[in-house]
Amino acid sequence: MNKTILFLTDGMSDDPLPELDGKTPLEHASMPNLDAIAAEGASGMFQSLPYQDIPTSSDVANMAVMGYDTRQFYCGRGPLEALAQGIELGPDDIAFRCNLVQSDGEKLIDFSGGHIARDDAGRIMADLADTFNTDDFTFRTGVSYRNLLILHGPQFSANVIFNKPDDHQDDPITLNRIDPKDDSPAARRTADVANDLIARTATFLAEHPYNQGRAAPANMIWLQSPGKKPALPSFSEKYGVSGAIISAVDVIFGLGACVGMTNIRVEGATGFIDTDYEAKADAAVAALATHDFVYLHVEAVDECGHMGRLDLKLQAIEDIDRRLVGRVREQLAGQPITFAVLPDHPVPVKLRKHTRDPVPVLIAGSHISPDAVTVYSESAARSGGLGDFQGDQLMRRILGL
């Protein structure tokens, strides 16, 4: 089996756009390296979000890409991010993802609090913890706007209804509400505590020094995707290979930790368009020396899609092609490496949120017979020789199993 690098280009797939003469961003962007992989290998489509009752979030989609059935293993985003931070959840702990968001008092303006810097978010979260933490719940600092609230004890439940903030930009903040999913006292108590915290912290954040006179304040918390400590079969047991993950965001590192892969944190990896693509490329090449499979996750395109910024999405796509994929291919030229490429889900810039449409896949390796496709795009992949994948079919095809 060849050593393998999978380029997971988060949210890169999109819809045709009139301002691009009916092309998608992938069809419009200059991508010589991705197109070269397409010409060397074969293309297809993958359905990463098949279940209508499970969120369209990246924890779900990346779990599906790795070949784990989300119907069986979905655990919520909160506990995965806790795991990535080395937080040991007790058997009765419930971890919520806690976004720092921007609100105008009536509606959600920005799910990322203006892409708040990590250090600034850390100060806010530390102040929230100092002011509000009790024996029943604790705020924990994550990365930028991506943080945690952990509820402690059997009196709480993850069986509650929530909304993803990145699905509701410009929508009423009344959607920032937790409701019980069943009639249990634990679900009701969880909803009551969560909603009380949302209200009380909003007053605190409005007065926080960071938010004074700022055009894009982080003046509200948004709670989502709760769950308990996850348990998934290891990647090596499932596929018989050793794996490493390179990313900038905790949810992906949480998945890696959960399935026993090696998490590699790269200095300068930010999860946005200012990320150090070259450092991530070099780390991926180095990881192949000690691992069979490298899962190289890039968040930047997803963030640009949520912002509705076509210009930045095109920039991120071309940066990924030239500075990441191109650098990896150059360093590994002539070696028997399998390359795979796909997003975990689309983020159309006109919608600014995830959709359930299948995503385009590329695989090039000695076990893949090239097809007639010579470019990487949604429309080209639909006619590719690999056909349509579901479940763990994709990962097994990538690995040649």
Helices and strands as residue ranges (DSSP letters): E 3-9, G 18-20, H 25-28, H 32-40, E 42-46, H 58-65, H 70-73, H 77-84, E 93-103, E 108-110, H 118-132, E 137-143, E 146-152, E 160-161, G 165-167, G 173-175, E 179-180, H 185-206, G 209-211, E 220-227, H 235-239, E 243-247, H 250-258, E 262-265, H 277-287, E 293-298, H 300-307, H 310-319, I 320-325, H 326-331, E 337-342, E 359-364, H 378-382, E 387-389, H 393-399
